[in-house]
Amino acid sequence: MLTDRLDSAYIFAGGLSRDLTEGDVITIFSQYGEVMNINMPRDKETGKPKGFAFLMYEDQRSTVLAVDNLNGASILERTIRVDHVKNYKEKRVKNQDGEWVDPEEQSLNAKPEMIVGALPKFHPPILSLFELAELL
């Protein structure tokens, strides 16, 4: 369902030129929000990008903007495909022993968790000079 995909802060970008670096892709996609993470797979033998990437934005609203504005766009004479990702599996990482393991916590949205029970500080209203004079 489309609404399920819109809950994720991840997008897929395909059809990318193999000449683009991670920095190039971040520069292009950061027009629509802060890119928090990029996974741009590379060919194991040549080290060149495979032509697609997964990006995570700070929030899912940025994914809507990126998909709406970049899907079908032409970059370096290539038409790219950009779409929402519902279930993105983060790439494996090496632990302290050098073994490949799944990340401990999967984040589908980069927004920080809400702290329950925290109250905002109370700031008394600012008084005008007239109101202040009445108090004295």
C-alpha positions in Angstrom: 0.0 0.0 0.0 1.3 3.5 -0.8 0.8 4.9 2.7 3.0 2.1 4.1 5.8 3.2 1.8 5.3 6.8 2.7 6.1 6.0 6.4 9.7 5.1 5.5 12.5 7.6 5.3 14.3 5.5 2.6 14.2 5.9 -1.1 15.6 3.9 -4.0 17.4 5.7 -6.9 18.1 3.6 -10.0 19.5 4.3 -13.4 22.3 6.4 -12.0 25.5 7.0 -14.1 28.4 4.9 -12.9 30.5 8.0 -13.0 28.6 9.5 -10.0 30.1 9.3 -6.6 28.3 9.0 -3.2 29.0 12.8 -2.8 27.5 13.6 -6.2 24.3 11.6 -5.3 24.0 13.2 -1.9 24.4 16.7 -3.5 21.6 16.0 -5.9 19.2 14.5 -3.4 19.9 16.9 -0.6 17.9 19.6 -2.4 14.8 17.9 -0.9 16.0 17.3 2.7 19.0 16.2 4.8 20.4 12.9 3.6 21.4 10.9 6.7 22.7 7.7 5.0 23.5 6.4 1.6 24.2 2.8 0.4 25.6 2.9 -3.1 26.7 -0.7 -3.9 29.8 -1.2 -5.9 31.1 -3.9 -8.2 33.5 -6.1 -6.2 36.0 -6.5 -9.0 36.1 -3.0 -10.5 35.0 -0.9 -7.5 32.7 1.1 -9.8 29.2 1.9 -8.6 26.5 -0.5 -9.9 24.2 2.4 -10.9 21.7 2.5 -8.0 21.6 3.7 -4.4 19.4 3.6 -1.3 19.2 6.9 0.6 17.8 7.7 4.0 16.4 11.1 4.7 16.0 12.8 8.1 12.3 12.5 7.7 9.8 10.9 5.4 8.4 14.2 4.0 11.7 14.6 2.2 11.2 11.3 0.5 7.9 12.5 -1.0 9.6 15.6 -2.4 12.5 13.6 -3.8 10.3 11.0 -5.5 7.9 13.7 -6.9 10.7 15.9 -8.2 13.5 13.4 -9.3 11.6 10.4 -10.6 12.1 10.5 -14.4 14.7 13.3 -14.2 17.6 13.3 -16.6 21.1 13.3 -14.9 24.2 12.9 -17.1 21.9 12.0 -20.0 20.3 9.1 -18.1 16.7 9.0 -16.9 16.7 8.0 -13.3 14.0 6.2 -11.4 13.3 7.2 -7.8 10.8 5.5 -5.6 9.8 4.9 -2.0 11.2 1.9 -0.1 8.9 0.1 2.3 11.2 -2.5 3.9 14.9 -1.5 3.6 17.4 -3.9 5.1 20.5 -2.1 6.3 23.8 -3.5 5.0 25.7 -5.7 7.4 28.5 -4.3 9.5 31.7 -5.8 11.0 31.6 -6.3 14.8 34.6 -6.1 17.1 35.7 -9.6 16.2 35.7 -8.8 12.5 32.6 -10.9 11.8 29.8 -9.6 9.5 26.6 -9.1 11.5 23.2 -7.4 11.0 23.0 -3.9 12.5 21.6 -4.0 16.1 18.7 -1.6 15.4 16.8 -1.1 12.2 15.6 2.5 11.7 13.0 3.1 9.1 12.7 6.8 10.0 15.6 8.9 11.1 13.5 11.1 13.4 14.6 10.9 17.0 12.3 9.0 19.4 9.9 11.1 21.5 10.9 11.3 25.1 7.8 10.4 27.1 7.3 12.2 30.4 9.5 15.2 29.5 7.9 18.5 30.1 8.8 21.7 28.2 10.4 24.5 30.3 7.9 27.1 31.4 8.7 30.6 30.1 6.7 33.3 31.7 5.1 35.8 29.3 7.1 38.9 28.4 5.4 41.9 29.9 5.2 45.3 28.1 6.5 48.4 29.8 3.0 49.5 30.6 2.1 46.1 32.3 5.4 46.2 34.2 4.7 49.7 35.5 1.3 48.6 36.7 2.9 45.8 38.8 5.2 48.3 40.5 
